[in-house]
Amino acid sequence: MMKLLKYDFKRHSNTLLGSLVVLIIIQAALSIIGTVKSWDPGVVIALSIFLYGIVFVFISWLACKNYDTSIKSYARRLLPVRPVWTVISSLVLSWIAILVLFMIFAIHIYVYWQYGSVPSEITNDLSGIRAVDVISGVAASFWLYSLWIITIFLAITIGAAVSIRGKLGAWVGILAYFILQNVWSWLEEIFFGSLANIDRFGAFTIVEGTDYVDAAFGPGVLELTWGPFIFELVIMALMVWGITLLHRKKLEI
């Protein structure tokens, strides 16, 4: 898997690093111009978050593009590597890129907090945030991202299996994604409908004095609910199994 990861990183390193460098330059320019021109700090913050969102979407697209290219590459499929490692390599590559993006975001927040003009309402809202809140939030984000991106990988694999024998692969993949997303969300709602009255992010719950949570990272705002977590873990395992099955049965050389 490490060889695949090194190959994928080498193939996309210039694109990833270039996009992050461009982001840093634009963010620095935005902060400087906003300070010199006395722009509303709320506008500067909103534009900064929007730029981070664009780079996040780009990283996700690049991970999906990398996976799609890998499963369709004749040379890649000749390698004596299990199909599951292709999935994991693309997933880990996106994890690393998003982790670097998050580190840039955290440094940006610290610098802006120390030297920028942060609105008092934002300062008041964030003053009570603890380290455990940040850790649980990052863990929830990475978990939901992993579940989402693996769903896309399965949809891409289904589309590739169809496109090899026809021309409807892209449309079948898009349709498969929406079906998969809605089916497992519907099943989760059926099995864990008792949690529908509180705010949830998949297996993570925003708890405000409730006793619905079975286990938690700590006294943070976001806490882990074991039932949905195990269910989503099983769904993720089934999707990875489905990907490997399609690789072996449908994506023949």
DRENMI-739384 format. One record per residue: residue in one letter; x, y, z of N, C-alpha, C in turn. Coordinates in Angstrom, 1 decimal. Each point is the difference from the previous one (the first is absolute). Last residue first. Layout:
DRENMI-739384
<volum 'A' <X Y Z> <X Y Z> <X Y Z>>,
...
//
This chain:
DRENMI-739384
<volum 'I' <-9.3 -7.2 -17.2> <0.9 0.5 -1.0> <-0.3 -0.5 -1.4>>,
<volum 'E' <-3.7 0.6 4.1> <1.0 -0.9 -0.6> <0.9 0.7 -1.0>>,
<volum 'L' <-3.7 1.2 3.6> <1.0 0.8 -0.6> <1.1 -0.9 -0.5>>,
<volum 'K' <-3.8 -1.9 2.2> <-0.4 0.8 -1.2> <1.1 0.7 -0.7>>,
<volum 'K' <0.5 -3.0 3.9> <-0.9 -0.7 -0.8> <-0.3 0.8 -1.3>>,
<volum 'R' <3.1 1.5 3.5> <0.3 -1.4 -0.4> <-0.9 -0.6 -1.0>>,
<volum 'H' <-0.8 4.4 1.8> <1.4 0.0 -0.6> <0.3 -1.4 -0.6>>,
<volum 'L' <-3.9 0.6 2.5> <-0.1 0.5 -1.3> <1.3 0.0 -0.7>>,
<volum 'L' <0.0 -1.2 4.5> <-0.7 -1.0 -0.8> <-0.2 0.4 -1.5>>,
<volum 'T' <1.9 3.0 3.2> <0.9 -1.1 -0.4> <-0.6 -1.1 -0.8>>,
<volum 'I' <-2.8 3.5 1.6> <1.0 0.5 -1.0> <1.0 -1.1 -0.4>>,
<volum 'G' <-3.2 -0.9 3.3> <-0.6 0.1 -1.3> <1.0 0.5 -1.0>>,
<volum 'W' <1.4 -0.1 4.4> <-0.1 -1.4 -0.5> <-0.6 0.0 -1.4>>,
<volum 'V' <0.1 4.1 2.3> <1.4 -0.4 -0.4> <0.0 -1.4 -0.6>>,
<volum 'M' <-4.0 1.5 1.8> <0.3 0.7 -1.2> <1.4 -0.3 -0.5>>,
<volum 'L' <-1.4 -1.9 4.1> <-0.8 -0.6 -1.1> <0.3 0.8 -1.3>>,
<volum 'A' <1.9 1.7 3.9> <0.6 -1.2 -0.3> <-0.7 -0.7 -1.2>>,
<volum 'M' <-1.9 3.9 1.7> <1.3 0.3 -0.6> <0.7 -1.3 -0.5>>,
<volum 'I' <-4.0 -0.4 2.6> <-0.3 0.5 -1.4> <1.3 0.3 -0.8>>,
<volum 'V' <0.5 -1.1 4.6> <-0.5 -1.2 -0.8> <-0.3 0.4 -1.5>>,
<volum 'L' <1.0 3.4 3.0> <1.2 -0.8 -0.2> <-0.3 -1.2 -0.8>>,
<volum 'E' <-3.5 2.7 1.4> <0.7 0.6 -1.1> <1.3 -0.7 -0.3>>,
<volum 'F' <-2.6 -1.5 3.6> <-0.7 -0.2 -1.2> <0.7 0.6 -1.2>>,
<volum 'I' <1.8 0.6 4.3> <0.2 -1.4 -0.4> <-0.8 -0.2 -1.4>>,
<volum 'F' <-0.6 4.2 2.0> <1.4 -0.2 -0.4> <0.3 -1.4 -0.5>>,
<volum 'P' <-4.3 1.2 1.7> <0.2 0.5 -1.3> <1.4 -0.2 -0.5>>,
<volum 'G' <-0.8 -1.3 4.5> <-0.8 -0.7 -0.9> <0.2 0.4 -1.5>>,
<volum 'W' <2.3 2.1 3.8> <0.5 -1.3 -0.5> <-0.8 -0.6 -1.0>>,
<volum 'T' <1.0 5.2 0.9> <-1.1 -0.9 0.3> <0.4 -1.4 -0.6>>,
<volum 'L' <2.9 4.7 1.4> <-0.1 -1.2 -0.8> <-1.1 -0.8 0.5>>,
<volum 'E' <0.7 5.6 0.4> <0.3 -1.3 0.6> <-0.4 -1.2 -0.9>>,
<volum 'L' <0.8 5.9 0.4> <-0.2 -1.2 -0.9> <0.4 -1.3 0.7>>,
<volum 'V' <0.6 3.9 2.5> <-1.4 0.2 -0.6> <-0.3 -1.2 -0.9>>,
<volum 'G' <3.4 -0.9 4.0> <-0.1 1.0 -1.0> <-1.4 0.0 -0.5>>,
<volum 'P' <2.5 -2.7 3.6> <-1.1 1.0 0.2> <-0.3 1.0 -1.0>>,
<volum 'G' <2.2 -4.7 -1.5> <0.2 0.8 1.3> <-1.2 0.9 0.2>>,
<volum 'F' <0.2 -3.4 -3.3> <1.4 0.3 0.0> <0.3 0.7 1.3>>,
<volum 'A' <-4.1 -3.4 -0.1> <0.4 1.3 -0.4> <1.5 0.2 0.0>>,
<volum 'A' <-4.8 -3.5 0.3> <1.4 0.1 0.2> <0.4 1.4 -0.6>>,
<volum 'D' <-4.6 -1.2 0.3> <0.5 -1.1 0.7> <1.5 0.1 0.3>>,
<volum 'V' <-4.3 3.6 -0.8> <1.3 -0.4 -0.4> <0.6 -1.1 0.8>>,
<volum 'Y' <-4.3 2.4 0.6> <0.0 -0.9 -1.1> <1.3 -0.6 -0.4>>,
<volum 'D' <-1.8 3.4 3.4> <0.7 -1.2 0.4> <-0.1 -1.1 -1.1>>,
<volum 'T' <0.1 5.8 0.3> <-0.8 -1.2 -0.2> <0.8 -1.2 0.5>>,
<volum 'G' <1.3 4.9 -0.1> <-0.7 -0.5 1.1> <-0.8 -1.2 -0.2>>,
<volum 'E' <2.0 1.7 -3.9> <-0.2 1.2 0.9> <-0.9 -0.5 1.2>>,
<volum 'V' <3.2 -1.9 -4.6> <-0.7 -0.3 1.3> <-0.2 1.3 0.8>>,
<volum 'I' <1.0 -1.9 -5.2> <0.1 1.2 0.8> <-0.8 -0.2 1.2>>,
<volum 'T' <2.2 -4.1 -2.9> <-1.1 0.7 0.4> <0.3 1.3 0.7>>,
<volum 'F' <1.9 -4.1 -3.8> <0.3 0.9 1.1> <-1.2 0.9 0.3>>,
<volum 'A' <0.3 -3.4 -3.5> <0.2 -0.7 1.3> <0.3 1.0 1.1>>,
<volum 'G' <-2.0 2.4 -3.9> <0.3 -1.5 -0.2> <0.1 -0.6 1.4>>,
<volum 'F' <-0.8 4.3 0.7> <0.9 0.0 -1.1> <0.4 -1.5 -0.2>>,
<volum 'R' <-4.3 2.8 2.7> <1.0 -1.1 -0.2> <0.8 0.3 -1.2>>,
<volum 'D' <-4.0 2.1 3.9> <0.9 0.3 -1.1> <1.1 -1.1 -0.1>>,
<volum 'I' <-4.8 -1.2 2.0> <1.1 0.8 0.4> <0.9 0.2 -1.2>>,
<volum 'N' <-4.0 -2.6 -0.1> <-0.5 1.2 0.6> <1.2 0.9 0.5>>,
<volum 'A' <0.2 -4.5 -2.0> <-0.3 1.0 -1.0> <-0.3 1.4 0.6>>,
<volum 'L' <1.2 -4.5 2.0> <0.9 1.1 0.1> <-0.3 1.1 -1.0>>,
<volum 'S' <-2.5 -4.1 0.2> <-0.1 0.6 1.3> <0.9 1.2 0.2>>,
<volum 'G' <0.1 -2.9 -3.9> <-1.0 1.1 0.0> <-0.2 0.7 1.3>>,
<volum 'F' <3.0 -3.7 -2.1> <0.3 0.9 1.1> <-0.9 1.2 0.0>>,
<volum 'F' <-0.5 -3.7 -3.2> <0.6 -0.6 1.2> <0.2 0.9 1.2>>,
<volum 'I' <-1.7 1.8 -4.1> <-0.9 -1.1 0.5> <0.6 -0.6 1.2>>,
<volum 'E' <2.6 3.1 -2.2> <-1.1 0.7 0.6> <-1.0 -1.0 0.6>>,
<volum 'E' <3.6 -1.6 -2.5> <0.5 0.6 1.3> <-1.1 0.7 0.7>>,
<volum 'L' <-0.9 -1.6 -4.3> <0.2 -1.1 0.9> <0.4 0.5 1.4>>,
<volum 'W' <-0.2 3.2 -3.4> <-1.3 -0.5 0.3> <0.0 -1.1 1.0>>,
<volum 'S' <4.0 1.5 -1.8> <-0.5 1.0 0.9> <-1.4 -0.4 0.5>>,
<volum 'W' <2.1 -2.7 -3.2> <0.6 -0.2 1.3> <-0.4 1.1 1.0>>,
<volum 'V' <-1.7 0.3 -4.5> <-0.4 -1.3 0.6> <0.6 -0.1 1.4>>,
<volum 'N' <1.0 3.8 -2.7> <-1.3 0.1 0.6> <-0.4 -1.4 0.7>>,
<volum 'Q' <4.2 0.4 -2.2> <-0.1 1.0 1.0> <-1.3 0.0 0.7>>,
<volum 'L' <0.6 -2.8 -3.8> <0.8 -0.4 1.2> <-0.2 0.9 1.1>>,
<volum 'I' <-1.9 1.4 -4.0> <-0.7 -1.2 0.5> <0.7 -0.5 1.3>>,
<volum 'F' <2.1 3.4 -2.5> <-1.2 0.5 0.7> <-0.8 -1.1 0.6>>,
<volum 'Y' <3.8 -1.2 -2.5> <0.4 0.8 1.2> <-1.3 0.4 0.7>>,
<volum 'A' <-0.5 -2.2 -4.1> <0.3 -0.9 1.1> <0.4 0.8 1.2>>,
<volum 'L' <-0.9 2.4 -3.9> <-1.2 -0.5 0.6> <0.3 -1.0 1.1>>,
<volum 'I' <3.6 1.8 -2.3> <-0.7 1.1 0.7> <-1.2 -0.6 0.7>>,
<volum 'G' <2.4 -3.0 -2.8> <0.7 0.4 1.3> <-0.7 1.0 0.8>>,
<volum 'V' <-1.7 -1.0 -4.3> <-0.3 -1.1 1.0> <0.7 0.2 1.3>>,
<volum 'W' <0.9 3.0 -3.5> <-1.3 0.2 0.5> <-0.4 -1.1 1.0>>,
<volum 'A' <4.2 -0.4 -2.1> <-0.1 1.2 0.8> <-1.3 0.2 0.6>>,
<volum 'G' <0.6 -3.7 -3.1> <0.7 -0.1 1.3> <-0.1 1.2 0.9>>,
<volum 'L' <-1.7 -1.5 -4.6> <-0.8 0.7 1.0> <0.6 0.0 1.4>>,
<volum 'K' <1.2 -2.2 -4.4> <0.4 1.4 0.0> <-0.8 0.8 1.1>>,
<volum 'G' <1.8 -5.5 -0.4> <-0.9 0.9 -0.6> <0.4 1.4 0.1>>,
<volum 'R' <2.4 -3.7 1.9> <-0.9 -0.8 -0.9> <-1.0 0.9 -0.8>>,
<volum 'I' <3.1 1.8 3.1> <0.9 -0.9 -0.7> <-0.8 -0.8 -1.0>>,
<volum 'S' <-2.2 2.9 3.1> <0.6 0.7 -1.2> <0.9 -0.9 -0.8>>,
<volum 'V' <-1.9 -1.5 4.1> <-1.0 0.1 -1.1> <0.6 0.6 -1.2>>,
<volum 'A' <2.6 -0.4 3.8> <-0.4 -1.4 -0.4> <-1.0 0.1 -1.1>>,
<volum 'A' <1.3 4.0 2.0> <1.1 -0.5 -0.8> <-0.4 -1.4 -0.5>>,
<volum 'G' <-3.0 2.1 3.0> <0.0 0.6 -1.3> <1.1 -0.5 -0.9>>,
<volum 'I' <0.0 -1.5 4.4> <-1.2 -0.5 -0.7> <-0.1 0.6 -1.4>>,
<volum 'T' <3.4 1.6 2.8> <0.3 -1.4 -0.5> <-1.2 -0.6 -0.7>>,
<volum 'I' <-0.5 4.3 1.9> <0.9 0.0 -1.1> <0.3 -1.4 -0.6>>,
<volum 'A' <-2.6 0.3 3.9> <-0.8 0.5 -1.1> <0.9 0.1 -1.3>>,
<volum 'L' <2.1 -1.0 4.1> <-0.8 -1.2 -0.5> <-0.8 0.4 -1.2>>,
<volum 'F' <2.6 3.4 2.0> <0.8 -1.0 -0.6> <-0.8 -1.2 -0.5>>,
<volum 'I' <-2.2 3.3 2.5> <0.3 0.5 -1.4> <0.9 -1.0 -0.7>>,
<volum 'T' <-0.9 -0.9 4.5> <-1.3 -0.1 -0.8> <0.2 0.4 -1.4>>,
<volum 'I' <3.5 0.7 2.9> <-0.1 -1.4 -0.3> <-1.3 -0.3 -0.8>>,
<volum 'I' <0.7 4.3 1.7> <0.9 -0.2 -1.1> <0.0 -1.5 -0.4>>,
<volum 'W' <-2.7 1.4 3.8> <-0.4 0.6 -1.3> <0.8 -0.3 -1.2>>,
<volum 'L' <1.3 -1.5 4.4> <-1.2 -0.7 -0.5> <-0.5 0.6 -1.3>>,
<volum 'S' <3.6 2.1 2.0> <0.4 -1.3 -0.5> <-1.2 -0.8 -0.5>>,
<volum 'Y' <-0.7 4.3 2.0> <0.7 0.1 -1.3> <0.3 -1.4 -0.6>>,
<volum 'L' <-1.7 0.3 4.4> <-1.1 0.2 -1.0> <0.6 0.2 -1.4>>,
<volum 'W' <3.1 -0.6 3.5> <-0.9 -1.1 -0.1> <-1.0 0.1 -1.1>>,
<volum 'F' <2.7 3.7 1.1> <0.8 -1.0 -0.7> <-0.9 -1.3 -0.2>>,
<volum 'S' <-1.8 3.5 2.6> <0.1 0.4 -1.4> <0.8 -1.0 -0.8>>,
<volum 'A' <-0.5 -0.7 4.7> <-1.3 -0.1 -0.7> <0.1 0.3 -1.5>>,
<volum 'A' <3.9 0.7 2.7> <-0.3 -1.4 -0.2> <-1.4 -0.3 -0.7>>,
<volum 'V' <1.2 4.5 1.1> <0.9 -0.6 -1.0> <-0.3 -1.4 -0.3>>,
<volum 'G' <-2.3 2.0 3.6> <-0.4 0.5 -1.3> <0.8 -0.5 -1.1>>,
<volum 'S' <1.3 -1.1 4.3> <-1.2 -0.8 -0.3> <-0.6 0.5 -1.3>>,
<volum 'I' <3.8 2.3 1.7> <0.3 -1.4 -0.3> <-1.2 -0.8 -0.5>>,
<volum 'V' <-0.6 4.4 1.6> <0.7 0.0 -1.3> <0.3 -1.4 -0.4>>,
<volum 'D' <-1.8 0.6 4.2> <-1.0 0.3 -1.0> <0.6 0.0 -1.4>>,
<volum 'V' <2.7 -0.6 3.7> <-0.7 -1.2 -0.2> <-1.1 0.2 -1.0>>,
<volum 'A' <2.6 3.6 1.5> <0.8 -0.8 -0.8> <-0.8 -1.3 -0.4>>,
<volum 'R' <-2.9 4.2 1.2> <1.1 -0.6 0.6> <0.7 -0.9 -1.0>>,
<volum 'I' <-3.5 4.6 0.1> <0.4 -1.2 -0.6> <1.3 -0.6 0.6>>,
<volum 'G' <-2.5 4.2 1.0> <-0.2 -1.1 0.8> <0.4 -1.3 -0.6>>,
<volum 'S' <0.3 4.3 -2.2> <0.8 0.1 1.2> <-0.2 -1.3 0.9>>,
<volum 'L' <-2.2 1.3 -4.3> <1.1 -0.9 0.0> <0.8 -0.1 1.3>>,
<volum 'D' <-3.8 3.0 -0.7> <-0.5 -1.3 -0.4> <1.1 -1.1 0.1>>,
<volum 'N' <1.0 4.6 0.7> <-0.8 -0.5 1.1> <-0.5 -1.4 -0.3>>,
<volum 'T' <2.4 2.3 -3.3> <0.9 -0.3 1.1> <-0.8 -0.6 1.2>>,
<volum 'I' <-2.4 1.5 -3.8> <0.7 -1.2 -0.3> <0.9 -0.4 1.2>>,
<volum 'E' <-2.2 4.0 0.3> <-1.0 -1.1 0.1> <0.6 -1.3 -0.3>>,
<volum 'S' <2.6 4.0 -0.4> <-0.2 -0.4 1.4> <-1.0 -1.1 0.1>>,
<volum 'P' <3.2 0.7 -4.3> <-1.2 0.6 0.6> <-0.3 -0.6 1.3>>,
<volum 'V' <5.0 0.5 -1.9> <-1.1 -1.0 0.0> <-1.2 0.7 0.6>>,
<volum 'S' <4.7 1.5 -2.3> <-1.1 0.6 0.7> <-1.2 -0.9 -0.1>>,
<volum 'G' <5.5 -1.4 0.0> <-1.1 0.5 -0.8> <-1.1 0.7 0.9>>,
<volum 'Y' <4.0 -2.4 1.5> <0.4 1.3 -0.6> <-1.1 0.6 -0.8>>,
<volum 'Q' <-0.3 -4.2 2.6> <1.0 0.7 0.7> <0.1 1.5 -0.6>>,
<volum 'W' <-2.9 -3.2 -2.0> <-0.5 0.2 1.4> <1.0 0.9 0.7>>,
<volum 'Y' <1.1 -1.5 -4.3> <-1.0 1.0 -0.1> <-0.6 0.4 1.4>>,
<volum 'V' <3.2 -3.4 -0.3> <0.6 1.3 -0.4> <-1.0 1.1 0.0>>,
<volum 'Y' <-1.5 -4.4 0.9> <0.8 0.5 1.1> <0.6 1.3 -0.4>>,
<volum 'I' <-2.5 -2.2 -3.3> <-0.8 0.4 1.1> <0.8 0.6 1.1>>,
<volum 'H' <2.3 -1.9 -3.5> <-0.6 1.2 -0.5> <-0.9 0.5 1.2>>,
<volum 'I' <2.0 -4.1 0.6> <1.0 1.0 0.1> <-0.6 1.4 -0.4>>,
<volum 'A' <-2.8 -3.8 -0.6> <0.3 0.3 1.5> <1.0 1.1 0.2>>,
<volum 'F' <-0.9 -1.5 -4.4> <-1.1 0.7 0.5> <0.2 0.4 1.5>>,
<volum 'I' <3.2 -2.7 -2.1> <0.1 1.4 -0.6> <-1.2 0.8 0.6>>,
<volum 'M' <-0.1 -4.5 1.0> <1.1 0.7 0.7> <0.2 1.4 -0.4>>,
<volum 'F' <-3.1 -2.7 -2.3> <-0.5 0.4 1.3> <1.1 0.7 0.8>>,
<volum 'L' <1.1 -1.7 -4.2> <-0.9 1.1 -0.1> <-0.5 0.5 1.3>>,
<volum 'V' <2.5 -3.9 -0.1> <0.9 1.2 -0.2> <-0.9 1.2 -0.2>>,
<volum 'L' <-2.3 -4.0 0.4> <0.7 0.3 1.3> <0.9 1.2 -0.2>>,
<volum 'I' <-2.0 -1.6 -3.8> <-1.0 0.7 0.8> <0.6 0.3 1.3>>,
<volum 'A' <2.6 -2.6 -2.9> <-0.2 1.3 -0.6> <-1.0 0.9 0.9>>,
<volum 'I' <0.7 -4.5 1.2> <1.2 0.7 0.2> <-0.2 1.5 -0.5>>,
<volum 'W' <-3.5 -3.1 -0.8> <0.2 0.3 1.4> <1.2 0.9 0.3>>,
<volum 'S' <-0.7 -1.7 -4.4> <-0.9 1.1 0.3> <0.1 0.4 1.5>>,
<volum 'L' <2.5 -3.7 -1.3> <0.5 1.2 -0.7> <-0.9 1.2 0.3>>,
<volum 'V' <-1.4 -4.2 1.5> <1.0 0.6 0.9> <0.6 1.2 -0.7>>,
<volum 'L' <-3.2 -2.3 -2.5> <-0.6 0.6 1.2> <1.0 0.6 0.9>>,
<volum 'S' <1.4 -2.3 -3.9> <-0.7 1.2 -0.4> <-0.6 0.7 1.3>>,
<volum 'S' <2.0 -4.2 0.7> <1.0 0.9 -0.5> <-0.6 1.4 -0.3>>,
<volum 'I' <-2.8 -3.7 1.1> <0.6 0.6 1.2> <1.0 1.0 -0.4>>,
<volum 'V' <-2.1 -2.4 -3.5> <-1.0 0.9 0.8> <0.7 0.7 1.1>>,
<volum 'T' <2.5 -3.1 -2.3> <-0.3 1.1 -0.9> <-0.9 1.0 0.7>>,
<volum 'W' <0.8 -4.1 2.0> <1.1 0.9 0.2> <-0.1 1.2 -0.9>>,
<volum 'V' <-3.0 -3.7 -0.3> <-0.3 0.8 1.2> <1.1 1.1 0.2>>,
<volum 'P' <0.3 -3.4 -3.4> <-0.8 1.1 -0.4> <-0.2 1.0 1.2>>,
<volum 'R' <4.4 -3.1 -0.2> <-1.4 -0.2 0.3> <-0.8 1.3 -0.4>>,
<volum 'V' <4.6 -1.3 -2.5> <-0.5 0.7 1.2> <-1.4 -0.3 0.2>>,
<volum 'P' <3.8 -0.8 -3.6> <-0.5 -1.1 0.9> <-0.4 0.6 1.3>>,
<volum 'L' <-0.1 2.5 -5.0> <0.8 -0.2 1.2> <-0.6 -1.0 0.9>>,
<volum 'L' <-2.0 1.5 -4.1> <1.0 -1.1 -0.1> <0.8 -0.2 1.2>>,
<volum 'R' <-3.1 3.6 -0.5> <-0.7 -1.2 0.2> <0.9 -1.2 -0.2>>,
<volum 'R' <1.7 4.3 -0.9> <-0.3 -0.1 1.4> <-0.7 -1.3 0.3>>,
<volum 'A' <0.9 1.1 -4.5> <1.2 -0.3 0.7> <-0.2 -0.2 1.5>>,
<volum 'Y' <-3.7 1.4 -2.7> <0.4 -1.4 -0.4> <1.3 -0.4 0.8>>,
<volum 'S' <-3.8 3.6 1.6> <1.4 -0.1 -0.6> <0.3 -1.4 -0.2>>,
<volum 'K' <-4.0 1.6 2.2> <-0.1 -0.1 -1.5> <1.4 -0.1 -0.7>>,
<volum 'I' <-0.6 0.6 4.8> <-0.8 -1.2 -0.3> <-0.1 -0.2 -1.6>>,
<volum 'S' <2.2 3.9 1.7> <0.7 -1.2 0.4> <-0.7 -1.3 -0.4>>,
<volum 'T' <-1.9 4.4 -0.7> <1.1 -0.3 -0.9> <0.7 -1.3 0.3>>,
<volum 'D' <-3.4 1.5 2.9> <-0.5 -0.4 -1.3> <1.0 -0.3 -1.0>>,
<volum 'Y' <1.4 1.6 4.2> <-0.6 -1.3 0.1> <-0.5 -0.5 -1.3>>,
<volum 'N' <1.5 4.4 0.3> <1.2 -0.9 0.1> <-0.5 -1.5 0.1>>,
<volum 'K' <-3.2 3.5 -0.1> <0.6 -0.1 -1.3> <1.2 -1.0 0.1>>,
<volum 'C' <-2.1 1.0 4.0> <-0.9 -0.8 -0.8> <0.6 -0.2 -1.4>>,
<volum 'A' <2.3 2.8 2.9> <0.0 -1.3 0.5> <-0.8 -1.0 -0.8>>,
<volum 'L' <-0.1 4.6 -1.0> <1.3 -0.6 -0.4> <0.1 -1.4 0.5>>,
<volum 'W' <-3.7 2.6 1.3> <-0.1 -0.4 -1.4> <1.3 -0.7 -0.5>>,
<volum 'S' <0.0 1.7 4.4> <-1.0 -1.2 -0.1> <-0.1 -0.4 -1.5>>,
<volum 'I' <2.5 3.9 0.9> <0.7 -1.2 0.5> <-0.9 -1.3 -0.1>>,
<volum 'F' <-2.0 4.1 -1.1> <1.0 -0.3 -1.0> <0.8 -1.3 0.4>>,
<volum 'V' <-3.1 1.9 3.0> <-0.7 -0.6 -1.1> <1.0 -0.5 -1.1>>,
<volum 'F' <1.8 2.5 3.5> <-0.5 -1.3 0.5> <-0.7 -0.7 -1.1>>,
<volum 'V' <1.3 4.4 -0.9> <1.2 -0.9 0.0> <-0.4 -1.4 0.5>>,
<volum 'I' <-3.3 3.3 0.2> <0.3 -0.3 -1.4> <1.2 -1.0 -0.1>>,
<volum 'G' <-1.3 1.7 4.3> <-1.0 -0.9 -0.6> <0.3 -0.4 -1.4>>,
<volum 'Y' <2.6 3.3 2.0> <0.3 -1.3 0.6> <-0.9 -1.1 -0.5>>,
<volum 'L' <-1.0 4.4 -1.2> <1.2 -0.4 -0.7> <0.5 -1.4 0.5>>,
<volum 'F' <-3.6 2.1 2.2> <-0.4 -0.4 -1.3> <1.2 -0.5 -0.8>>,
<volum 'I' <0.7 1.9 4.2> <-0.6 -1.3 0.1> <-0.4 -0.6 -1.3>>,
<volum 'S' <1.7 4.4 0.0> <1.0 -0.9 0.4> <-0.5 -1.5 0.1>>,
<volum 'L' <-3.0 3.6 -0.6> <0.7 -0.2 -1.3> <1.1 -1.1 0.3>>,
<volum 'A' <-2.4 1.5 3.7> <-0.9 -0.8 -0.9> <0.7 -0.3 -1.3>>,
<volum 'I' <2.2 2.8 3.1> <-0.1 -1.3 0.5> <-0.8 -0.9 -0.9>>,
<volum 'V' <0.2 4.6 -1.0> <1.4 -0.7 -0.2> <-0.1 -1.4 0.4>>,
<volum 'V' <-3.8 2.6 0.8> <0.2 -0.3 -1.4> <1.3 -0.7 -0.3>>,
<volum 'G' <-0.8 1.5 4.4> <-0.9 -1.1 -0.3> <0.1 -0.4 -1.5>>,
<volum 'P' <2.3 3.8 1.6> <0.7 -1.2 0.4> <-0.9 -1.2 -0.3>>,
<volum 'D' <-0.2 4.7 -2.7> <-0.7 -0.7 1.1> <0.7 -1.3 0.3>>,
<volum 'W' <3.1 3.6 -2.3> <-1.2 -0.8 -0.3> <-0.6 -0.5 1.3>>,
<volum 'S' <4.0 3.1 -1.2> <-1.0 0.1 1.1> <-1.3 -0.7 -0.3>>,
<volum 'K' <4.3 0.4 -2.5> <-1.2 0.6 -0.5> <-1.1 0.1 1.0>>,
<volum 'V' <4.1 -2.1 1.1> <0.4 1.3 -0.6> <-1.3 0.8 -0.4>>,
<volum 'T' <-0.5 -4.5 1.6> <0.5 0.9 1.0> <0.3 1.4 -0.5>>,
<volum 'G' <-1.2 -3.3 -3.1> <-1.2 0.2 0.9> <0.4 1.0 1.1>>,
<volum 'I' <3.4 -1.6 -2.9> <-0.9 1.0 -0.6> <-1.2 0.4 0.9>>,
<volum 'I' <2.9 -3.4 1.5> <0.7 1.3 0.0> <-0.9 1.1 -0.7>>,
<volum 'S' <-1.6 -4.5 0.3> <0.1 0.6 1.3> <0.7 1.4 0.0>>,
<volum 'L' <-0.3 -2.4 -4.1> <-1.4 0.3 0.5> <0.1 0.7 1.4>>,
<volum 'A' <3.9 -1.8 -1.9> <-0.4 1.2 -0.7> <-1.3 0.5 0.5>>,
<volum 'A' <1.5 -4.1 1.7> <0.8 1.1 0.5> <-0.4 1.3 -0.6>>,
<volum 'Q' <-2.1 -3.9 -1.6> <-0.5 0.4 1.3> <0.9 1.1 0.6>>,
<volum 'I' <1.3 -1.7 -4.2> <-1.3 0.8 -0.1> <-0.5 0.4 1.4>>,
<volum 'I' <3.9 -2.7 -0.2> <0.2 1.4 -0.6> <-1.3 0.8 0.0>>,
<volum 'I' <-0.3 -4.5 1.4> <0.7 0.8 1.0> <0.3 1.4 -0.5>>,
<volum 'L' <-1.9 -3.1 -3.0> <-0.9 0.3 1.0> <0.6 0.9 1.1>>,
<volum 'V' <2.7 -1.8 -3.4> <-0.9 1.1 -0.6> <-1.0 0.4 1.1>>,
<volum 'V' <2.7 -3.6 1.1> <0.8 1.2 -0.1> <-0.8 1.2 -0.5>>,
<volum 'L' <-2.0 -4.3 0.0> <0.2 0.5 1.4> <0.8 1.3 0.0>>,
<volum 'S' <-0.6 -2.2 -4.1> <-1.2 0.6 0.4> <0.0 0.5 1.4>>,
<volum 'G' <3.9 -2.2 -1.8> <-0.3 1.3 -0.7> <-1.3 0.6 0.5>>,
<volum 'L' <1.1 -4.3 1.6> <0.9 1.1 0.6> <-0.3 1.3 -0.6>>,
<volum 'L' <-2.2 -3.6 -2.0> <-0.5 0.2 1.4> <0.8 1.1 0.7>>,
<volum 'T' <1.3 -1.3 -4.4> <-1.4 0.6 0.0> <-0.4 0.3 1.4>>,
<volum 'N' <4.1 -2.2 -0.5> <0.1 1.3 -0.6> <-1.4 0.7 0.1>>,
<volum 'S' <0.2 -4.6 1.2> <0.7 0.9 1.0> <0.0 1.5 -0.5>>,
<volum 'H' <-1.7 -4.4 -2.0> <-0.9 1.2 0.2> <0.7 1.0 1.0>>,
<volum 'R' <2.1 -4.1 -1.5> <-0.7 0.4 -1.2> <-0.8 1.3 0.2>>,
<volum 'K' <2.4 -2.0 3.6> <1.0 0.5 -1.0> <-0.8 0.5 -1.2>>,
<volum 'F' <-2.5 -2.2 3.3> <0.5 1.3 0.5> <0.9 0.7 -1.1>>,
<volum 'D' <-1.5 -4.4 -0.8> <-1.1 0.9 -0.2> <0.4 1.4 0.5>>,
<volum 'Y' <3.2 -3.5 0.5> <-0.3 0.3 -1.4> <-1.1 1.0 -0.2>>,
<volum 'K' <0.9 -1.4 4.4> <1.1 0.8 -0.5> <-0.2 0.3 -1.5>>,
<volum 'L' <-3.1 -2.9 1.9> <-0.2 1.3 0.6> <1.2 1.0 -0.5>>,
<volum 'L' <0.2 -4.6 -1.2> <-1.1 0.6 -0.7> <-0.2 1.5 0.5>>,
<volum 'K' <3.1 -2.6 2.3> <0.5 0.2 -1.4> <-1.1 0.8 -0.8>>,
<volum 'M' <-1.1 -1.5 4.3> <0.9 1.2 0.1> <0.5 0.3 -1.4>>,
<volum 'M' <-2.6 -3.9 0.6> <-0.8 1.2 0.0> <0.9 1.3 0.0>>,
//
